[in-house]
Amino acid sequence: VIQYFASIAAVGGAAKKDSSKGTLEDQIIQANPALEAFGNAKTLRNDNSSRFGKFIRIHFGTSGKLSSADIETYLLEKSRVTFQLKAERNYHIFYQILSNQKPELLDLLLITNNPYDYCYISQGEVTVASINDSEELMATDSAFDVLGFTPEEKTGVYKLTGAIMHHGNMKFKQKQREEQAEPDGTEAADKLAYLMGLNSADLIKGLCHPRVKVGNEYVTKGQSVDQVYYAIGALAKSVYEKMFN
């Protein structure tokens, strides 16, 4: 349907051109690769299953020609960001980046090209026979350009995606004779904080000693190791959802 309306937009000079973007026709079509990269994943029955819902709104001008379109997304499967079944896979974008088709991304995100180095993306399958992650990365990157993403916006999206991978590598341990959690090394936290523009020490403090409101005052509470890991997972899922939306 989108392909049809996009072709209609190009008829009679209806497609509009921005110097920094593709035509309206191109933008409508190229929205799909970007959405699929971040919202589709391999499941038991489908190698390219959409894990979100979308509502497509088409706008027409007074002449009846297509003038614009927008897509609302909802119900993204956030749990997949941190957990996958053995025969399934996380969202395609992670494996596209690790395909090494754009080596500069590995350097930018402080990651290797081995998915097994990252807990959040290696619990299930890491390759799909019917999908070429290298080619798909180039399609995703090109889609960003056509959609009008600035270089800074593209970099920001990639950095947040890389930060998700580092979330899963953060390690904590229990203090001796206490229920309190403490970091077991800070390498992953340092990388995560750098990519998200945060202070690593503040991030760790917020995870291990969050501030909660009691009455009219804020107090600091201690967290167990399990509570910290739960908070990390919740943070990773929230970041991914907000980036996707």
N, C-alpha and C positions, 0 to 999 in steps of 0.2 A: 504494500500500500504506500509506504513512504517512497519507494523507488518510483512509483507511478506519479505521485504528486510532485516529486522532485523534477521529473521529466516535463510535467506540465508547466512548472515554473520557468523552464528554459525556453518555452515556446513564445515567440513574439517579443523577445527581449525582456521578458519578465524578470529574469534572474538578475539580481543586483550584485555589483562587484565592489568590494572594499579593497584598497591597496594592500592591506595587511592580512586579508582573509581570502578564502575562496568565494565562489559565487554562492548565492543562496541555495542553488541546486546541490552544489558540492557539500555545503555545510550540513544540509539535511541528511545526505547519504553518509557522510563521514562521522556523524554522531554515533552510528552503530558500532564501528570498530572500537571507539573509545569506551562506550558503555559495556561492550562485551569483554574487553580486557579487564575491567575492574568489577564487572557484575556477573560474569559467566565462569563456570568451573566444570570440571569432569565429575560426573556422578556415576552411580552403578549402571545406569541405563543410557546415559547420554554424555558424550564426550564434550559437548558444548552447551551445557544446560544453563539457562538463565535463572539466577538465584535472587531475582528481585521482580517486582511488578512495575509496570510503567503505563502512564496515561499520556497519549500523544494528542496534542491540540494543534489543529491546522487553522491558520488564519488566511482569509481571502480579502482582497481589495474590492473596491466598488465595481471594478470591471469583471470580477469573477476570477481573476488570476490569483494564484498563491502568492501571498505577501510575506508570510513568516510562519514559523512553527516553533513549538516548545514542548518539552517532554518533562513530565513530573514522575519521579521515581518514588517507590515506597516499598517497605517490607524487605529490605536487603537482609539476606541471611548472614547476620553478624557472627554467629557461632563458628562459621567456617573459617574465619580469619585466624582463629587460634586452635581449631581442632578439625581433623578430617578422618573419615573412615579409611581403612587400609586400601580399598579399591577406588577411592575418590581422590580429589586433588583440591588444593586451595585455589584462589582466583588466578586466572591466567597471567595477570600482569607480573606476578612475582617471578614466574618461570620465563617470561619474555625477557625481563631484565637480566636474569641469570644466564640467558642463552649466549651471552658474550658477543652479540651482534653489534652492540655499541659498548666497547670496552671502557670508554670514558665514564659510563654510568657506574661501573664497578668501583672505579677510583672515587667518584663523587660520593657514592653511598657507603664507602668504607666496607665493602663486602667482597666475598670470593664468588666464583661462578659455580660453587658446589652447593646445591640446595640442602644437602644433608648436614651442612654446617649450621642450619637454622631450624630450630625446633618447630616453629609455627607452620612451616611449609613442607615438612618432610615426614609427616605422620602417615601419609598415604602414598599415592603414586606421585612421581616427580616428572614423568614424561607421558605424553599421549601420542600413540602411533598416528592418529589422524590429524594431528596439529603440529605445524612447524613453528615453534616459538620464536625462532630468529626472524622469519618472515612476518609473523604477527606483531613483533615489536616495531618493525619498520612501519607497518600499517597503522599502529597505534600512535607512533610519534608523528607520522604524517598527518593523521587525523587532528592532532592537537594544533598543528600549524594551520590547517584549513579552517578549523573552528575559531581561529583568532587568538589562541593562547600566546601570550608574550613569552620570550625565553625565560624570564624570571618565574612566570607562572608554571611553565613546564618543569623547570628545575624544582620548584616547590612541591609539585605533585610527586615527582620522583623521590625527593628527599623524604617525604612523609611515608611513601611506600617502603623505602629502605629502612626507615625508623621502625616500622612495624616488625620487620624481620629481627631487628636488634632487641625489640621488646621481649621476644621469646627466649633470648639468650641471657637475660639478666639472672644472676644467681644470688640466693640469700641463704643464710644459715641461722640457727637459733643460738642466742648467746648462752654461755654456760650458766646453768642454774637459774635461767630466766625463760619466760615465754616470749621474750622480745626477739624480733628478727633483726639481723644486721647483714650488710652486703658481704657476699663472698667473692670479692673482686669487683672492680668497677669498670672494666673494659667495655662491656656492652652498654652500660649506662652512660659512659662518656661519649660513645659513638651516637647513641640515641639522642642524647642531649644536644650534641653538636648539630645533628641533622634537623632538630626541631627548634633550634635557637634557644635552648634552655640552659640553666646552670645545673651541672651534674649533681653537685652536692645538695642543691635545693630539691631536685627531683627525688633523690634517695631519701632525703629527710621527709618529704611529703608522703612517700610510700610507707616508710617505717614509723613515722610519727605524725599522722595526719591531724589537722586541726578540725575539731567538731564543735558545733554550737550547743551549749548547755544553758538553757534559759536565755539570758541576755548576754552571755559571755562565751568566748571561744576558749577551749582547752585542748591540750595536746594529749593524744592517747597512743599507747603502744600497740603494735600489731604483731601477730604471730607470723611465722613463715607462710603458712597456708593463706592467711589473710592478705599478705603482701602479694603473693602470686595471683590471687583472685583479683586484686586491684590492678595489677599489671595487665591481666587479660582484659578486664573491663575497659581500661584506658586504651589498649590497642584496638579493641572493637569500636569504641567510640570515635577514635581518631579516623579509622578507616571509613566508618559510616558518614561522618561529617565531610570527609574529603570526597566521597562518592556523590553525596547529595549536593 
